[in-house]
Structure formats: C-alpha cells, structure tokens
C-alpha cells in the first residue's frame, strides 16, 4: 500500500517512514509538516493520492482536522487515519464525525502497521486508549429521556436484522461494505443504521460501536 504522513515533527515523519518501509508494511509516497502542505500534496496530481493518509491533529497553520475536512470534501473516498498524542474526547469526536478511518495514539507505534491493514480492509480503527476514552464518556454522561436504558440490553431492544447491522458497525465496516456483505443497497443500510440509533437513543455510529463492544466484550 502507498501511504502519506503528515506531522509537524520531521523526526516523526522520518521514523514512521523508516519503520513502515523496513517492515514492508507500506511505501511512503510523501510526507508533510502541516495541514496546508498535506492538502497541497494530496491534490498535486492523482498519482499523489495515497491509499491512506496518516496525519497528526495539532500542527502550525492548518491543523489535522481542517486538512482532513478539506480533503474529504473534495475526495470523500479518501482514507485518513489520525495518529496523534492527543486523546481528548473532543478531538476524537470531531475526527470521527468527519468520516475518517481511525484514530490512534502515537505511543502505540506497534499498532500502526496492523491499523493500516485494517483500514485497507474497510474497517474503522480505534486505539485501545481512544476506545477507553469514548466508553468512559458514554458511561459517565448524564442520562436523559432519549438515552439508552442501562437495564435494557441491545440484544433485547433490537430485532435480528438490526443486531446484525449493529455488529457490523462495531467491526468497523462502512455502509458500502455492510451493503455488500448483506446484499443490500447502501440506502437500506443507511436507513437501518438510523433506525438502530433512534431505537437506542444514540446519535452516531461511533456511539453504537462502543455500546455493542461494551455489551459483548
């Protein structure tokens, strides 16, 4: 696979490039040190489009979130994976809302290679610390009239078709992959996910994945 790396620390870019090349995990197409350079490099030519863009959150000038938004607006099929030191729940939520393919913490460099392979296989990847942050946030959030009732399990609230959809979302599959696996249209999958979210009182598929994983781990 061909990847690109964006980080404001040139040493991080070089180290990742060396590790991934040495282990034959990926070929590094280009590197950049800020969001503006990442967007410019990405759209310099079709040949410059990597299979996956690894990008940091906080950088001088245009940050990673803004760069990801710009890229996904013009190329919705872009695969973007955040690799950062910041595990703030707000950053994670903003990143996942953009439709990126994952969020990893830099301290766990060993997870980068497997994460890249998982993203190429159509999955959405969340590092253990990231998932812990989101799960903790879900657990501690105050309940309201629409919140998922703790005394009712997902298994009891959903029917068979909805449980299958929920399990595939938790595996990190996107709508296209779920549609292909279940021989459905993407529109049908999208509608069923919306029905599941409404039934559980959730607002997005990340919350759904967290609830499913927490109940089935």
C-alpha positions as MATLAB code, in Angstrom:
seq = 'XXXXXXXXXXXXXXXXXXXXXXXXXXXXXXXXXXXXXXXXXXXXXXXXXXXXXXXXXXXXXXXXXXXXXXXXXXXXXXXXXXXXXXXXXXXXXXXXXXXXXXXXXXXXXXXXXXXXXXXXXXXXXXXXXXXXXXXXXXXXXXXXXXXXXXXXXXXXXXXXXXXXXXXXXXXXXXXXXXXXXXXXXXXXXXXXXXXXXXXXXXXXXXXXXXXXXXXXX';
ca = [
       0.000    0.000    0.000;
       1.047    3.606   -0.523;
       0.738    5.991    2.388;
       1.467    9.639    3.141;
       2.488   11.025    6.531;
       1.753   14.484    7.921;
       3.289   15.594   11.212;
       4.867   18.848   12.339;
       7.852   16.901   13.683;
      10.120   15.836   10.772;
      11.688   13.182   13.003;
       8.285   11.539   13.475;
       7.721   11.526    9.710;
      11.135   10.018    9.038;
      10.862    7.443   11.827;
       7.449    6.220   10.673;
       8.609    6.093    7.071;
      11.665    4.064    8.057;
       9.707    1.622   10.229;
       6.950    1.024    7.689;
       9.377    0.629    4.797;
      11.722   -1.664    6.746;
       8.846   -3.975    7.702;
       7.427   -3.921    4.152;
       4.153   -2.629    5.554;
       3.893    0.299    3.165;
       5.654    2.577    0.717;
       5.704    6.228    1.780;
       4.561    8.380   -1.126;
       5.262   11.740    0.518;
       5.475   13.497    3.869;
       4.325   16.946    5.007;
       4.774   19.027    8.146;
       1.466   20.901    8.297;
      -2.116   20.698    7.093;
      -1.705   23.146    4.232;
       1.181   21.125    2.776;
      -0.816   17.920    3.201;
      -3.763   19.280    1.200;
      -1.453   20.711   -1.465;
       0.482   17.449   -1.817;
      -2.672   15.341   -1.848;
      -4.215   17.235   -4.749;
      -0.989   17.944   -6.660;
      -1.919   15.123   -9.036;
      -3.988   11.914   -8.997;
      -0.730    9.981   -8.614;
      -0.198   11.771   -5.309;
      -3.327   10.305   -3.733;
      -2.127    7.796   -1.110;
      -4.074    4.705   -0.157;
      -4.038    6.050    3.408;
      -3.058    9.426    4.851;
      -1.594    9.306    8.374;
      -1.998   12.726    9.957;
      -1.497   14.465   13.309;
      -4.091   16.696   14.989;
      -2.263   19.791   16.227;
       0.102   21.446   13.756;
       1.073   25.029   12.884;
      -1.223   26.765   10.429;
      -3.927   24.412    9.229;
      -4.374   21.613   11.761;
      -5.119   17.987   11.005;
      -8.862   18.287   11.458;
      -9.109   21.170    8.980;
      -6.873   19.368    6.491;
      -8.928   16.182    6.764;
     -12.117   18.179    6.243;
     -10.704   19.834    3.121;
      -9.529   16.542    1.667;
     -12.730   14.619    2.403;
     -14.861   17.427    0.974;
     -13.122   17.068   -2.389;
     -12.397   13.331   -2.154;
     -14.994   11.568    0.036;
     -13.315    8.224   -0.675;
     -10.052    9.349    0.958;
      -8.811    7.083    3.743;
      -7.497    9.216    6.605;
      -6.096    7.820    9.847;
      -5.230   10.141   12.711;
      -2.015    9.408   14.605;
      -1.542   11.841   17.477;
      -0.534   12.300   21.095;
      -3.915   13.857   21.908;
      -6.577   11.548   23.349;
      -9.035   14.339   24.160;
     -12.597   13.161   23.704;
     -13.480   16.357   21.808;
     -10.732   15.761   19.248;
     -11.760   12.133   18.834;
     -15.413   13.054   18.346;
     -14.575   15.770   15.795;
     -12.306   13.424   13.882;
     -14.801   10.575   13.708;
     -17.589   12.972   12.720;
     -15.566   13.879    9.632;
     -15.690   10.266    8.473;
     -12.030    9.386    8.945;
     -10.986    5.742    9.117;
      -9.484    5.749   12.582;
      -7.750    7.422   15.481;
      -4.557    6.096   17.095;
      -2.277    7.362   19.849;
       1.395    7.779   18.908;
       2.706    5.964   21.956;
       1.442    2.708   20.462;
       3.564    2.700   17.297;
       3.348   -1.085   17.044;
      -0.369   -0.717   16.283;
       0.198    1.423   13.195;
       1.007   -1.410   10.773;
      -1.993   -3.593   11.717;
      -4.201   -0.488   11.722;
      -3.173    0.372    8.166;
      -4.004   -3.158    7.048;
      -7.373   -2.997    8.810;
      -8.217    0.314    7.134;
      -7.304   -1.142    3.741;
      -9.711   -3.996    4.529;
     -12.518   -1.476    5.013;
     -12.522   -1.254    8.794;
     -12.552    1.768   11.084;
      -9.789    1.593   13.678;
      -9.806    2.999   17.208;
      -6.835    2.575   19.515;
      -7.443    0.957   22.915;
      -6.912    4.253   24.754;
      -9.228    6.052   22.347;
     -11.955    3.445   22.779;
     -11.492    3.672   26.543;
     -11.962    7.437   26.436;
     -15.138    7.161   24.405;
     -16.516    4.339   26.537;
     -15.773    6.300   29.709;
     -17.517    9.332   28.287;
     -20.551    7.293   27.384;
     -20.666    5.728   30.853;
     -20.346    8.996   32.725;
     -22.697   11.041   30.551;
     -25.933   12.041   32.339;
     -28.967   10.073   31.293;
     -31.950   11.748   29.625;
     -35.252   10.645   28.152;
     -33.608    9.512   24.907;
     -30.555    7.817   26.409;
     -30.002    4.102   26.040;
     -31.537    2.456   29.124;
     -28.890    0.650   31.153;
     -31.343   -2.031   32.269;
     -32.223   -2.987   28.704;
     -29.586   -4.690   26.591;
     -29.059   -4.039   22.912;
     -29.907   -7.688   22.287;
     -33.397   -7.149   23.730;
     -34.023   -3.765   22.141;
     -33.072   -4.719   18.572;
     -34.513   -7.280   16.208;
     -32.369   -9.832   14.371;
     -31.687   -7.644   11.317;
     -30.811   -4.656   13.481;
     -28.443   -6.732   15.630;
     -26.574   -7.853   12.523;
     -26.222   -4.251   11.388;
     -25.015   -3.162   14.840;
     -22.416   -5.932   14.980;
     -21.006   -4.992   11.570;
     -20.822   -1.322   12.528;
     -18.902   -2.364   15.655;
     -16.469   -4.300   13.450;
     -15.664   -1.021   11.710;
     -17.320   -1.742    8.347;
     -18.635    1.224    6.401;
     -22.036    1.333    4.691;
     -20.675    0.078    1.373;
     -19.028   -2.967    2.954;
     -22.096   -3.763    5.052;
     -24.297   -3.468    1.969;
     -22.042   -5.841    0.020;
     -21.914   -8.375    2.850;
     -25.684   -8.395    3.384;
     -26.650   -7.990   -0.297;
     -28.492   -4.752    0.428;
     -28.370   -1.283   -1.069;
     -26.328    1.380    0.714;
     -29.530    3.360    1.173;
     -31.156    0.443    3.002;
     -28.119    0.067    5.242;
     -28.111    3.787    5.980;
     -31.818    3.684    6.899;
     -31.385    0.648    9.145;
     -28.481    2.261   10.983;
     -30.613    5.374   11.535;
     -33.413    3.181   12.896;
     -30.982    1.455   15.269;
     -29.596    4.780   16.507;
     -33.113    6.123   17.091;
     -34.174    2.980   18.936;
     -31.124    3.109   21.228;
     -31.183    6.871   21.744;
     -27.738    7.293   20.194;
     -26.533    9.979   17.798;
     -23.786    8.366   15.695;
     -22.264    5.043   14.657;
     -19.243    5.508   16.922;
     -21.550    5.501   19.947;
     -23.276    2.427   18.540;
     -19.964    0.613   18.129;
     -18.952    1.485   21.689;
     -22.253    0.256   23.141;
     -22.060   -3.004   21.179;
     -18.447   -3.667   22.131;
     -19.081   -2.851   25.786;
     -22.025   -5.256   25.910;
     -20.256   -8.085   24.081;
     -16.677   -7.907   25.363;
];
